[in-house]
Amino acid sequence: MRQITLAAIVSGLTVTGVLAHSKAEKTTPADAASVDAVDVIAIEFDDLMRVTAVSMTGPEGLVGVERETGMEPVSEFRARPPDDLPAGTYTVDWRGLSADGHPMQGTFSFTLAD
């Protein structure tokens, strides 16, 4: 009986630990979307996330983005791309620390139409 109880507790802690990681729920632009313009790069998380790095690459290489969101934990990260982006496919890579302190990362892409 004691072994079953201990196994149930350990199993419960393991499931809770896995569920505690923050994850990206929505991006702007949406992943794989084709858009006519990009005013903001945004990532919405299901729990607080401290985004420690973000980069965007496009048809001409690395693109500078200006963070609107600081280094504090947030449920939505925002950055502004340059106004004069050429048409093409763009990829956004991010890294951060979830609310439980685990390192997280993600990628999404979109196509800017002519």
PyMOL commands that place a pseudoatom at each C-alpha (Angstrom):
pseudoatom trace, name=CA, resn=MET, resi=1, chain=A, elem=C, hetatm=0, pos=[0.000, 0.000, 0.000]
pseudoatom trace, name=CA, resn=ARG, resi=2, chain=A, elem=C, hetatm=0, pos=[2.835, 2.347, 0.911]
pseudoatom trace, name=CA, resn=GLN, resi=3, chain=A, elem=C, hetatm=0, pos=[4.541, 1.742, -2.457]
pseudoatom trace, name=CA, resn=ILE, resi=4, chain=A, elem=C, hetatm=0, pos=[1.335, 2.520, -4.345]
pseudoatom trace, name=CA, resn=THR, resi=5, chain=A, elem=C, hetatm=0, pos=[0.855, 5.792, -2.446]
pseudoatom trace, name=CA, resn=LEU, resi=6, chain=A, elem=C, hetatm=0, pos=[4.461, 6.862, -3.035]
pseudoatom trace, name=CA, resn=ALA, resi=7, chain=A, elem=C, hetatm=0, pos=[4.183, 5.957, -6.731]
pseudoatom trace, name=CA, resn=ALA, resi=8, chain=A, elem=C, hetatm=0, pos=[0.973, 7.978, -7.030]
pseudoatom trace, name=CA, resn=ILE, resi=9, chain=A, elem=C, hetatm=0, pos=[2.609, 11.015, -5.388]
pseudoatom trace, name=CA, resn=VAL, resi=10, chain=A, elem=C, hetatm=0, pos=[5.698, 10.824, -7.598]
pseudoatom trace, name=CA, resn=SER, resi=11, chain=A, elem=C, hetatm=0, pos=[3.520, 10.366, -10.690]
pseudoatom trace, name=CA, resn=GLY, resi=12, chain=A, elem=C, hetatm=0, pos=[1.411, 13.378, -9.713]
pseudoatom trace, name=CA, resn=LEU, resi=13, chain=A, elem=C, hetatm=0, pos=[4.490, 15.543, -9.199]
pseudoatom trace, name=CA, resn=THR, resi=14, chain=A, elem=C, hetatm=0, pos=[5.895, 14.486, -12.554]
pseudoatom trace, name=CA, resn=VAL, resi=15, chain=A, elem=C, hetatm=0, pos=[2.673, 15.335, -14.406]
pseudoatom trace, name=CA, resn=THR, resi=16, chain=A, elem=C, hetatm=0, pos=[2.400, 18.680, -12.575]
pseudoatom trace, name=CA, resn=GLY, resi=17, chain=A, elem=C, hetatm=0, pos=[6.010, 19.513, -13.462]
pseudoatom trace, name=CA, resn=VAL, resi=18, chain=A, elem=C, hetatm=0, pos=[5.409, 18.785, -17.137]
pseudoatom trace, name=CA, resn=LEU, resi=19, chain=A, elem=C, hetatm=0, pos=[2.226, 20.853, -17.192]
pseudoatom trace, name=CA, resn=ALA, resi=20, chain=A, elem=C, hetatm=0, pos=[3.921, 23.814, -15.498]
pseudoatom trace, name=CA, resn=HIS, resi=21, chain=A, elem=C, hetatm=0, pos=[6.021, 24.836, -18.520]
pseudoatom trace, name=CA, resn=SER, resi=22, chain=A, elem=C, hetatm=0, pos=[4.772, 27.931, -20.312]
pseudoatom trace, name=CA, resn=LYS, resi=23, chain=A, elem=C, hetatm=0, pos=[4.115, 27.591, -24.003]
pseudoatom trace, name=CA, resn=ALA, resi=24, chain=A, elem=C, hetatm=0, pos=[3.352, 29.907, -26.885]
pseudoatom trace, name=CA, resn=GLU, resi=25, chain=A, elem=C, hetatm=0, pos=[-0.356, 29.818, -27.673]
pseudoatom trace, name=CA, resn=LYS, resi=26, chain=A, elem=C, hetatm=0, pos=[-0.610, 32.421, -30.433]
pseudoatom trace, name=CA, resn=THR, resi=27, chain=A, elem=C, hetatm=0, pos=[1.741, 34.433, -32.618]
pseudoatom trace, name=CA, resn=THR, resi=28, chain=A, elem=C, hetatm=0, pos=[1.261, 37.598, -34.643]
pseudoatom trace, name=CA, resn=PRO, resi=29, chain=A, elem=C, hetatm=0, pos=[1.578, 37.119, -37.546]
pseudoatom trace, name=CA, resn=ALA, resi=30, chain=A, elem=C, hetatm=0, pos=[0.192, 33.601, -37.253]
pseudoatom trace, name=CA, resn=ASP, resi=31, chain=A, elem=C, hetatm=0, pos=[2.624, 30.768, -37.990]
pseudoatom trace, name=CA, resn=ALA, resi=32, chain=A, elem=C, hetatm=0, pos=[2.792, 30.039, -41.747]
pseudoatom trace, name=CA, resn=ALA, resi=33, chain=A, elem=C, hetatm=0, pos=[0.488, 32.995, -42.567]
pseudoatom trace, name=CA, resn=SER, resi=34, chain=A, elem=C, hetatm=0, pos=[0.783, 35.134, -45.664]
pseudoatom trace, name=CA, resn=VAL, resi=35, chain=A, elem=C, hetatm=0, pos=[0.310, 38.806, -44.779]
pseudoatom trace, name=CA, resn=ASP, resi=36, chain=A, elem=C, hetatm=0, pos=[0.332, 42.141, -46.616]
pseudoatom trace, name=CA, resn=ALA, resi=37, chain=A, elem=C, hetatm=0, pos=[2.017, 44.092, -43.793]
pseudoatom trace, name=CA, resn=VAL, resi=38, chain=A, elem=C, hetatm=0, pos=[3.682, 43.474, -40.426]
pseudoatom trace, name=CA, resn=ASP, resi=39, chain=A, elem=C, hetatm=0, pos=[3.278, 46.137, -37.748]
pseudoatom trace, name=CA, resn=VAL, resi=40, chain=A, elem=C, hetatm=0, pos=[4.163, 43.990, -34.743]
pseudoatom trace, name=CA, resn=ILE, resi=41, chain=A, elem=C, hetatm=0, pos=[5.744, 40.669, -33.859]
pseudoatom trace, name=CA, resn=ALA, resi=42, chain=A, elem=C, hetatm=0, pos=[3.861, 39.219, -30.879]
pseudoatom trace, name=CA, resn=ILE, resi=43, chain=A, elem=C, hetatm=0, pos=[3.836, 35.957, -28.944]
pseudoatom trace, name=CA, resn=GLU, resi=44, chain=A, elem=C, hetatm=0, pos=[1.098, 35.136, -26.424]
pseudoatom trace, name=CA, resn=PHE, resi=45, chain=A, elem=C, hetatm=0, pos=[1.948, 32.583, -23.737]
pseudoatom trace, name=CA, resn=ASP, resi=46, chain=A, elem=C, hetatm=0, pos=[-0.320, 30.466, -21.546]
pseudoatom trace, name=CA, resn=ASP, resi=47, chain=A, elem=C, hetatm=0, pos=[1.708, 31.494, -18.472]
pseudoatom trace, name=CA, resn=LEU, resi=48, chain=A, elem=C, hetatm=0, pos=[4.327, 34.102, -17.692]
pseudoatom trace, name=CA, resn=MET, resi=49, chain=A, elem=C, hetatm=0, pos=[7.481, 33.949, -19.811]
pseudoatom trace, name=CA, resn=ARG, resi=50, chain=A, elem=C, hetatm=0, pos=[10.678, 36.000, -19.586]
pseudoatom trace, name=CA, resn=VAL, resi=51, chain=A, elem=C, hetatm=0, pos=[11.726, 36.309, -23.240]
pseudoatom trace, name=CA, resn=THR, resi=52, chain=A, elem=C, hetatm=0, pos=[15.508, 36.566, -23.110]
pseudoatom trace, name=CA, resn=ALA, resi=53, chain=A, elem=C, hetatm=0, pos=[16.251, 36.633, -26.842]
pseudoatom trace, name=CA, resn=VAL, resi=54, chain=A, elem=C, hetatm=0, pos=[14.364, 37.181, -30.076]
pseudoatom trace, name=CA, resn=SER, resi=55, chain=A, elem=C, hetatm=0, pos=[15.671, 37.300, -33.629]
pseudoatom trace, name=CA, resn=MET, resi=56, chain=A, elem=C, hetatm=0, pos=[14.089, 37.544, -37.042]
pseudoatom trace, name=CA, resn=THR, resi=57, chain=A, elem=C, hetatm=0, pos=[15.598, 36.487, -40.350]
pseudoatom trace, name=CA, resn=GLY, resi=58, chain=A, elem=C, hetatm=0, pos=[14.261, 37.234, -43.795]
pseudoatom trace, name=CA, resn=PRO, resi=59, chain=A, elem=C, hetatm=0, pos=[15.224, 37.034, -47.448]
pseudoatom trace, name=CA, resn=GLU, resi=60, chain=A, elem=C, hetatm=0, pos=[18.144, 39.429, -46.875]
pseudoatom trace, name=CA, resn=GLY, resi=61, chain=A, elem=C, hetatm=0, pos=[19.364, 37.842, -43.632]
pseudoatom trace, name=CA, resn=LEU, resi=62, chain=A, elem=C, hetatm=0, pos=[19.063, 39.005, -40.030]
pseudoatom trace, name=CA, resn=VAL, resi=63, chain=A, elem=C, hetatm=0, pos=[16.441, 41.718, -39.433]
pseudoatom trace, name=CA, resn=GLY, resi=64, chain=A, elem=C, hetatm=0, pos=[16.661, 44.038, -36.428]
pseudoatom trace, name=CA, resn=VAL, resi=65, chain=A, elem=C, hetatm=0, pos=[13.527, 44.173, -34.282]
pseudoatom trace, name=CA, resn=GLU, resi=66, chain=A, elem=C, hetatm=0, pos=[12.877, 46.677, -31.498]
pseudoatom trace, name=CA, resn=ARG, resi=67, chain=A, elem=C, hetatm=0, pos=[11.576, 45.124, -28.283]
pseudoatom trace, name=CA, resn=GLU, resi=68, chain=A, elem=C, hetatm=0, pos=[8.496, 46.763, -26.799]
pseudoatom trace, name=CA, resn=THR, resi=69, chain=A, elem=C, hetatm=0, pos=[8.495, 44.264, -23.958]
pseudoatom trace, name=CA, resn=GLY, resi=70, chain=A, elem=C, hetatm=0, pos=[11.339, 44.399, -21.462]
pseudoatom trace, name=CA, resn=MET, resi=71, chain=A, elem=C, hetatm=0, pos=[12.963, 41.495, -19.675]
pseudoatom trace, name=CA, resn=GLU, resi=72, chain=A, elem=C, hetatm=0, pos=[10.194, 41.067, -17.076]
pseudoatom trace, name=CA, resn=PRO, resi=73, chain=A, elem=C, hetatm=0, pos=[7.982, 37.961, -17.222]
pseudoatom trace, name=CA, resn=VAL, resi=74, chain=A, elem=C, hetatm=0, pos=[4.938, 38.624, -19.438]
pseudoatom trace, name=CA, resn=SER, resi=75, chain=A, elem=C, hetatm=0, pos=[2.002, 36.770, -20.928]
pseudoatom trace, name=CA, resn=GLU, resi=76, chain=A, elem=C, hetatm=0, pos=[2.465, 38.647, -24.236]
pseudoatom trace, name=CA, resn=PHE, resi=77, chain=A, elem=C, hetatm=0, pos=[5.805, 39.590, -25.781]
pseudoatom trace, name=CA, resn=ARG, resi=78, chain=A, elem=C, hetatm=0, pos=[5.856, 42.371, -28.401]
pseudoatom trace, name=CA, resn=ALA, resi=79, chain=A, elem=C, hetatm=0, pos=[8.509, 43.719, -30.768]
pseudoatom trace, name=CA, resn=ARG, resi=80, chain=A, elem=C, hetatm=0, pos=[8.417, 46.060, -33.770]
pseudoatom trace, name=CA, resn=PRO, resi=81, chain=A, elem=C, hetatm=0, pos=[10.026, 45.161, -37.097]
pseudoatom trace, name=CA, resn=PRO, resi=82, chain=A, elem=C, hetatm=0, pos=[11.397, 47.846, -39.436]
pseudoatom trace, name=CA, resn=ASP, resi=83, chain=A, elem=C, hetatm=0, pos=[8.810, 49.633, -41.617]
pseudoatom trace, name=CA, resn=ASP, resi=84, chain=A, elem=C, hetatm=0, pos=[10.474, 48.775, -44.920]
pseudoatom trace, name=CA, resn=LEU, resi=85, chain=A, elem=C, hetatm=0, pos=[10.548, 44.974, -44.945]
pseudoatom trace, name=CA, resn=PRO, resi=86, chain=A, elem=C, hetatm=0, pos=[10.907, 43.487, -48.424]
pseudoatom trace, name=CA, resn=ALA, resi=87, chain=A, elem=C, hetatm=0, pos=[8.526, 40.749, -49.553]
pseudoatom trace, name=CA, resn=GLY, resi=88, chain=A, elem=C, hetatm=0, pos=[9.579, 37.225, -48.677]
pseudoatom trace, name=CA, resn=THR, resi=89, chain=A, elem=C, hetatm=0, pos=[9.556, 34.598, -45.958]
pseudoatom trace, name=CA, resn=TYR, resi=90, chain=A, elem=C, hetatm=0, pos=[10.538, 35.529, -42.401]
pseudoatom trace, name=CA, resn=THR, resi=91, chain=A, elem=C, hetatm=0, pos=[11.387, 33.346, -39.417]
pseudoatom trace, name=CA, resn=VAL, resi=92, chain=A, elem=C, hetatm=0, pos=[11.164, 34.487, -35.786]
pseudoatom trace, name=CA, resn=ASP, resi=93, chain=A, elem=C, hetatm=0, pos=[13.190, 32.564, -33.187]
pseudoatom trace, name=CA, resn=TRP, resi=94, chain=A, elem=C, hetatm=0, pos=[12.767, 33.204, -29.454]
pseudoatom trace, name=CA, resn=ARG, resi=95, chain=A, elem=C, hetatm=0, pos=[14.219, 31.903, -26.211]
pseudoatom trace, name=CA, resn=GLY, resi=96, chain=A, elem=C, hetatm=0, pos=[13.037, 32.488, -22.676]
pseudoatom trace, name=CA, resn=LEU, resi=97, chain=A, elem=C, hetatm=0, pos=[12.517, 31.230, -19.153]
pseudoatom trace, name=CA, resn=SER, resi=98, chain=A, elem=C, hetatm=0, pos=[9.104, 29.879, -18.200]
pseudoatom trace, name=CA, resn=ALA, resi=99, chain=A, elem=C, hetatm=0, pos=[7.413, 30.735, -14.917]
pseudoatom trace, name=CA, resn=ASP, resi=100, chain=A, elem=C, hetatm=0, pos=[8.928, 27.611, -13.336]
pseudoatom trace, name=CA, resn=GLY, resi=101, chain=A, elem=C, hetatm=0, pos=[12.435, 28.623, -14.484]
pseudoatom trace, name=CA, resn=HIS, resi=102, chain=A, elem=C, hetatm=0, pos=[12.847, 26.121, -17.317]
pseudoatom trace, name=CA, resn=PRO, resi=103, chain=A, elem=C, hetatm=0, pos=[14.491, 27.346, -20.538]
pseudoatom trace, name=CA, resn=MET, resi=104, chain=A, elem=C, hetatm=0, pos=[12.077, 27.376, -23.465]
pseudoatom trace, name=CA, resn=GLN, resi=105, chain=A, elem=C, hetatm=0, pos=[12.387, 28.234, -27.131]
pseudoatom trace, name=CA, resn=GLY, resi=106, chain=A, elem=C, hetatm=0, pos=[10.251, 28.426, -30.226]
pseudoatom trace, name=CA, resn=THR, resi=107, chain=A, elem=C, hetatm=0, pos=[10.088, 29.419, -33.853]
pseudoatom trace, name=CA, resn=PHE, resi=108, chain=A, elem=C, hetatm=0, pos=[7.403, 30.653, -36.186]
pseudoatom trace, name=CA, resn=SER, resi=109, chain=A, elem=C, hetatm=0, pos=[7.444, 31.949, -39.737]
pseudoatom trace, name=CA, resn=PHE, resi=110, chain=A, elem=C, hetatm=0, pos=[5.305, 34.017, -42.072]
pseudoatom trace, name=CA, resn=THR, resi=111, chain=A, elem=C, hetatm=0, pos=[5.411, 35.322, -45.627]
pseudoatom trace, name=CA, resn=LEU, resi=112, chain=A, elem=C, hetatm=0, pos=[5.177, 39.006, -46.438]
pseudoatom trace, name=CA, resn=ALA, resi=113, chain=A, elem=C, hetatm=0, pos=[3.403, 39.329, -49.791]
pseudoatom trace, name=CA, resn=ASP, resi=114, chain=A, elem=C, hetatm=0, pos=[4.400, 41.811, -52.519]
for i in range(1, 114): cmd.bond("trace and resi %d" % i, "trace and resi %d" % (i + 1))
show_as sticks, trace
zoom trace
